[in-house]
Amino acid sequence: MATHDYSKLKVAELKELLKDRDLAVSGLKADLVARLQDADAQAAPAQPPQPDPASTSIPEPLSASADDAAPAPQQLQDAAHPAPPDHAKEAVGGMGDAPPPSADEVNLPAKRHLEDAVAQEETKRIRTDAAIAQQVPPAGDRDAGTAAGEPVQVREAPSFASAPDLAQVGEGPNERVVAESKVPTEELVKAANGELAAGAGADEGQAAGEAEEEEEPPVYEYEPEEESSRPADLYLDTINRSALDFDFERLCSVTLSHNHIYACLVDGKYFQGRGKSSPAYAHALNEDHHVFINLETQKVFVLPDGYEVDDASLADIKSLLYPRFTPQLLKRIDSSLSPSLDLAERPYYPGFVGLNNMKHNSFMNACLHLLLHVPPLRDYFILDPLPSSSSTSELVRRFGMLARKLWNPKQFKAQVSPHELLQEVGNASGGRFSITKDGGDPVEFLGWLLNQLHRDLGGTRKPRSSIIYSAFQGEVRVDDQQIIKTGEFGVKPKFDLDRDIKTTKTPFLFLALDLPPPPLFQDAVESNIAPQSPLSAILAKYDGHTTREDTQAGVLRRWKITRLPPFLVVYYKRFTSNRFLEEKNPTIVNFPLRGVDMSDYVDDSAPISAYYDLTANLTHQSLAGTAHAESRWRTHVHLRAPRDPATGELEGGLKDEDEKWFEMEDLQVREIEREMVSLGETYIQIWERRTPTGTWDLPVETPKPKAARAKDAGSAAAAAKK
């Protein structure tokens, strides 16, 4: 048989000849030529004539690479034991029945099975890419008898019961089949999709033996990503809102510094700074916590990366850190009788939440509830910019922050800790009031707090120079006359109009009321009954006629109120002490909740409304027979219902029973019946004077600075000279 010079043919022509002989078509051109020459050497003498390359229509070529010459391990394993094919049922190329294969073609089905398997695996991998516009169909073998330009026939890979033993394959065609078992899967997929143009390899200008040009990679069209409500930063998913509590003092848990404090939004701990040497940076690396908020600027950062995050999902956290209010929001809170919900979906009423008792601050918590339920005082510390500015004292700023947190309608939990304010109270009072000292008196603390807030707000001795004086300052006239002993036993001294009477007017923030002394002797039955006294009998001290004898000063004294404040603070003198012990007066005061007429105790020269309604009530309870043993301080406040300003009647068909009253003791908040308010041993009360409109707009005449006053004085003097 004449030997053909296959090296002069092109790669596409060589592959066509190999397909006609059912031989492998992968590999370099030298491999293809050697494969054809080996086939000619082993072929029988009677060989069919070779097709003329010039006249034969060459099918579309499949590009190959050098890596295709080595079979994959899985392919070797699959080709190790091919089962002998069923010649009666097998169809070659899907074109119909064919004669049984020759001895040289024993491993041809295994080869095709491997080619199909690899092509299908590659097709499955391409299908998994969701961004590909079109799915890639499984690639099949090109039938040897398919003419150029005809569609590719895809067939199922034949199954084999067994595979020939690889160890029994010797030198010959079997070994070459195994060596060529890896197929060019990328080209098979492209051919199946019709991406390779027919006759692309038959370019007349291509030199003999020249390698084929590489195909351009396919351009995949990705669908746009759908918009999602998921936070833009994945670290925001790690925020634990149930662990957040911004009530404590802003102090670094590592350095104990107050500067540049950040709160970890995963565990709620405070750390300083966010630089590479800061405790917050170290916490982010050690604990894998990445989201931090600056307690001053309220900016959120991701550490250790250090970039700022501004996401709408953080609005509730910023509102918890610094609650913001408007006059309309406060008005809605006051007029609503429906509760808010905390993070755990538990209902609570803004303003009627518990205050944490760290150790011995129960009496201070009761006083704070008294003050923060006075509407104009609350509104001033929440809405006015002065209490939150840097020009005021730290005590004023922290008191205003406590007011914001107590009335916040978006609490994470229905409780507030006054720790930050009480720490400053201890500093400002020089340790006089501290959470570590037991036995404090609410009257002393309330008096100190009001006077300190008045001074820190720039108040002076003038009335209405601060919100404290505008709300609570009244005036009383005191008449004193020297007592002259007549020598008559049992005769009470009286005012003598013929003698000199010393009259002074004294401003007050508290109105002190004396309780009648309890009976000295009681039987077994009376000892179980607490003595009682009506409020009118106690207020008779200020009617201008009732006198009290001051034995120490040797004077006879009487009182008359000359100016009633908008909010009248009264306290009952329950505790008396001497050098041996301290005693408590257990007298129960009987008082109405609304409509106390103060006109009998006010000077006629001040025609003002004298009807007062109870705003808050503070009671004391101790062990029987003791003054302060096991003391418990409770505050009674009420959820105001809208009323008609002229008549004072409830609006909207509401009844007095619909106006809820709550008893608060530290963290305990419970609703009580209105009749229970006057049954306790009341100690401090705040009464609100009725107004024609039902609202308060207290004027605050803030004094001008000294430089401004000097300038105004100079201008007035110059105008007088002219």
MOSUL-V335967 format. One record per pair of residues at least 12 apart in sequence whose ideal C-beta (glycine too) atoms are under 8 Angstrom apart, sorted by the first residue. I is the first residue (numbers start at 1). J is the second residue. Records with the same first field share a line. If there is no record, write none. Layout:
I=J + J
This chain:
1=40 + 43 + 45 + 47
3=37 + 40
4=36 + 40 + 50
6=32 + 33 + 36 + 37
7=29 + 33 + 208 + 209
8=208
9=53 + 208
10=53 + 201 + 202 + 206 + 208
11=29 + 32 + 61 + 201 + 211 + 212
12=58 + 59 + 61 + 201 + 202
13=53 + 56 + 58
14=29 + 32 + 33 + 36
15=32 + 61 + 62
16=51 + 56 + 58 + 59
17=36 + 50 + 51
18=32 + 35 + 36
19=59 + 142 + 144
20=51 + 144
21=36 + 39
22=101 + 105 + 108 + 144
23=35 + 36 + 39
24=111 + 176 + 177 + 180
25=62 + 64
26=64 + 68 + 69 + 180 + 182 + 183 + 184
27=64 + 68 + 69 + 180
28=64 + 66 + 69
29=209 + 211
31=69
35=176
38=176
42=104 + 172 + 173
57=147 + 148
58=148 + 199 + 201 + 202
59=142 + 146 + 147 + 148 + 198
60=148 + 191 + 196 + 197 + 198 + 199 + 200 + 201
61=196 + 200 + 201 + 212
62=184 + 187 + 188 + 191 + 196
63=184 + 187 + 212 + 214 + 215
64=184 + 187
65=184
68=182 + 183 + 184
69=179 + 180 + 182
70=182
71=114 + 178 + 179 + 180 + 181 + 182
72=118 + 182
75=114 + 117 + 118 + 181 + 182
76=166 + 178 + 181
78=110 + 113 + 114 + 117 + 163
79=107 + 110 + 111 + 114 + 163 + 166 + 177 + 178 + 181
80=163 + 164 + 165 + 166
81=162 + 163 + 164 + 165 + 166
82=107 + 109 + 110 + 113 + 160 + 162 + 163 + 164
83=160 + 161 + 162 + 163
84=162 + 164
85=101 + 109 + 158 + 160
87=100 + 101
90=109 + 158
91=155
92=143 + 144
93=141 + 142 + 143 + 144 + 145 + 146 + 153 + 155
94=140 + 143 + 153 + 154 + 155
95=143 + 145 + 146 + 153
104=172 + 173
105=173
106=164 + 173 + 174
107=164 + 169 + 173 + 174 + 177 + 178
108=177
109=158 + 160
110=160 + 163 + 164 + 177 + 181
111=177 + 180 + 181
112=141 + 157 + 158
113=157 + 158 + 160
114=181 + 182 + 183
115=141 + 181 + 183 + 188
116=139 + 140 + 141 + 157
117=157
118=182 + 183 + 185
119=138 + 139 + 140 + 183 + 185 + 188 + 189 + 192
120=138 + 139 + 157
121=185
122=139 + 185 + 186 + 188 + 189
123=136 + 137 + 138 + 139 + 189
126=189
129=220
130=223
131=220 + 221 + 222 + 223
132=220 + 221
133=220 + 221 + 223
136=189 + 192 + 193
137=154 + 192 + 193
138=154 + 192
139=154 + 185 + 188 + 189 + 191 + 192
140=152 + 153 + 154 + 155 + 192
141=155
142=191
148=198 + 199
149=198
152=191 + 192 + 194
154=192
166=178
186=215
187=215
190=215
195=215 + 218
196=215
231=311 + 313
232=309 + 311
233=302 + 309 + 311
235=290 + 291 + 302 + 309
236=291 + 309 + 311 + 313 + 314
238=265 + 266 + 289 + 290 + 291
239=265 + 266 + 291 + 317
240=265 + 266 + 267 + 268
241=316 + 317 + 343 + 412
242=343 + 344 + 412
243=266 + 267 + 268
244=263 + 265 + 268 + 317 + 320 + 412
245=268 + 417
246=263 + 295 + 320 + 321
247=356 + 405 + 416 + 417 + 418 + 419 + 420
248=270 + 417 + 419 + 420
249=419 + 420 + 423
250=270 + 295 + 420
251=270
252=270 + 271 + 272 + 279
253=269 + 270 + 271 + 279
254=271 + 272 + 279
255=272 + 279
257=272
259=272
260=272 + 273 + 274 + 294 + 296
261=294 + 295 + 296
262=274 + 280 + 292 + 293 + 294 + 295 + 301
263=292 + 293 + 295 + 321
264=280 + 283 + 289 + 291 + 292
265=289 + 291 + 292 + 293 + 300 + 317
266=287 + 289 + 290 + 291
267=287 + 289
269=283
270=295
271=283 + 292
274=292 + 301 + 303 + 306
276=304
280=292 + 303
281=303 + 304
284=303 + 304
285=304
290=302 + 303 + 304 + 305
291=309
293=314 + 317 + 318 + 321
295=321
298=318 + 321 + 322
300=314 + 317
316=410 + 412
319=408 + 410
320=408 + 410 + 411 + 412
322=401 + 404
323=404 + 405 + 407 + 408 + 410
324=404
325=382 + 383 + 404 + 407
326=383
327=379 + 383
329=409
330=378 + 379 + 382 + 383 + 407
333=350 + 351 + 407 + 409
334=375 + 640
335=642
337=639 + 641 + 658 + 660
340=409 + 410 + 411
342=411 + 412 + 413 + 414
343=411 + 412 + 413
344=413
346=414
348=411 + 414 + 669
349=639 + 662
350=406 + 407 + 408 + 409 + 411
351=372 + 373 + 378 + 406 + 407 + 637
352=637 + 639 + 662 + 664 + 669
353=406 + 411 + 414 + 415 + 416 + 669
354=414 + 415 + 416 + 664 + 666 + 667 + 668 + 669
355=368 + 369 + 406 + 415 + 416 + 417 + 418 + 664 + 666 + 667
356=415 + 416 + 417 + 418 + 419 + 666 + 667
357=666 + 667
358=417 + 419 + 422 + 435
359=435 + 436
360=434 + 435 + 436 + 437 + 438 + 439 + 440
361=418 + 422 + 435
362=631 + 632 + 633 + 665 + 666
363=440 + 441 + 442 + 445 + 631 + 633
364=418 + 422 + 425 + 433 + 435 + 440 + 442 + 445
365=418 + 633 + 635 + 666
366=442 + 618 + 633 + 634 + 635 + 664 + 665
367=442 + 445 + 446 + 449 + 618 + 684
368=402 + 418 + 421
369=616 + 635 + 637 + 664
370=446 + 616 + 618 + 635 + 684 + 686
371=446 + 449 + 450
372=402 + 403 + 406 + 407
373=615 + 616 + 637 + 686
374=471 + 567 + 615 + 616 + 686 + 688
375=695 + 696
376=467 + 470 + 471 + 566 + 567 + 696 + 697 + 698
377=467 + 468 + 471 + 567
378=403 + 407
380=467 + 698 + 700
381=396 + 399 + 400 + 403 + 467
382=400 + 403 + 404 + 407
384=467
386=457
387=399 + 400 + 457
388=400 + 401
392=456 + 457
393=428 + 456
394=424 + 428
395=421 + 424 + 425 + 428 + 452 + 453 + 456
396=453 + 456 + 457
398=420 + 421 + 424
399=421 + 453
401=420 + 421
402=416 + 418 + 420 + 421
414=669
415=667
419=435
422=435
425=449
428=452
429=448 + 452
432=448
433=445 + 448
439=628 + 631
441=575
442=618 + 633 + 683 + 684
443=510 + 571 + 683 + 684
446=510 + 569 + 684
447=509 + 510
450=468 + 472 + 509
451=468 + 509
453=466 + 468
454=466 + 468 + 469
457=702
458=702 + 703
460=703
462=701 + 703
463=507
464=698 + 699 + 700 + 701
465=700 + 701 + 702 + 703
466=700 + 702
467=698 + 700
468=509
470=566 + 698 + 699 + 700
471=565 + 566 + 567 + 698
472=509 + 565 + 566 + 567 + 568 + 569
473=507 + 508 + 509 + 565
474=507 + 508 + 509 + 511 + 561 + 563 + 564 + 565 + 568
475=505 + 506 + 507 + 508 + 561 + 562 + 563
476=505 + 506 + 508 + 511 + 542 + 559 + 560 + 561 + 562
477=503 + 504 + 505 + 506 + 559 + 560 + 561 + 562 + 603
478=503 + 504 + 505 + 506 + 557 + 558 + 559
479=495 + 501 + 502 + 503 + 557 + 558 + 559 + 560
480=501 + 502 + 503 + 504 + 553 + 555 + 556 + 557
481=495 + 496 + 499 + 500 + 501 + 502 + 555 + 556
482=499 + 500 + 554 + 555 + 556
483=549 + 554 + 555 + 556
484=496 + 499
492=549
493=547 + 549 + 556
494=547 + 556
495=547 + 556 + 558
505=562
509=569
510=569 + 570 + 571
511=542 + 561 + 568 + 569 + 570 + 571
512=570 + 571 + 573
513=538 + 539 + 541 + 570 + 571 + 572 + 573
514=538 + 541 + 548 + 572 + 573
515=533 + 538 + 572 + 573 + 574 + 585 + 587 + 589
516=531 + 533 + 537 + 538 + 587
517=585
518=531 + 585 + 586 + 587
519=531
530=586 + 587 + 588
531=586 + 587 + 588
532=587 + 588 + 589 + 590
533=587 + 588 + 589 + 590
534=589 + 590 + 591
535=589 + 590 + 591 + 592 + 596
538=572 + 589
539=598 + 600 + 601
541=559
542=559 + 560 + 561 + 601
543=560 + 600 + 601
544=558 + 559 + 560 + 601 + 603
545=558
546=558
560=601 + 602 + 603
561=598 + 601 + 602 + 603
562=602 + 603 + 605 + 606
563=606
564=598 + 602 + 606 + 608 + 610 + 689
565=689
566=688 + 689 + 691 + 696 + 698
567=615 + 686 + 687 + 688 + 689
568=598 + 612 + 686 + 687 + 688 + 689
569=684 + 685 + 686 + 687
570=684 + 685 + 687
571=683 + 684 + 685
572=589 + 682 + 683 + 684
573=585
574=586 + 587 + 620 + 681 + 683
575=627
581=627
582=627 + 628
583=627
584=622 + 626 + 627 + 628
586=681
587=681
588=678 + 679 + 680 + 681
589=678 + 682
590=678
591=614 + 678 + 682 + 685
592=614
593=613 + 614 + 638 + 674 + 677 + 678
594=613 + 614 + 648
595=611 + 612 + 613 + 648
596=611 + 612 + 613 + 614 + 687
597=610 + 611
598=610 + 611 + 612
608=689
609=689 + 690 + 691
610=689
611=689 + 690
612=687 + 688 + 689 + 690
613=648 + 687 + 688 + 690
614=638 + 677 + 685 + 686 + 687 + 688
615=637 + 638 + 686 + 687 + 688
616=635 + 636 + 637 + 685 + 686
617=635 + 636 + 637 + 677 + 680 + 682 + 684 + 685 + 686
618=633 + 634 + 635 + 636 + 682 + 683 + 684 + 685
619=633 + 634 + 635 + 636 + 680 + 681 + 682 + 683
620=632 + 633 + 680 + 681 + 683
621=634 + 680 + 681
632=665
633=665
634=663 + 664 + 665 + 680
635=663 + 664 + 665
636=661 + 662 + 663 + 664 + 672 + 677 + 680
637=661 + 662 + 664
638=659 + 660 + 661 + 662 + 674
639=659 + 660 + 661 + 662
640=659
641=654 + 658 + 659
642=654
643=694
644=694
645=691 + 692 + 693 + 694 + 695
646=692
648=690
656=674
657=674
659=674
661=673 + 674 + 676 + 677
663=676
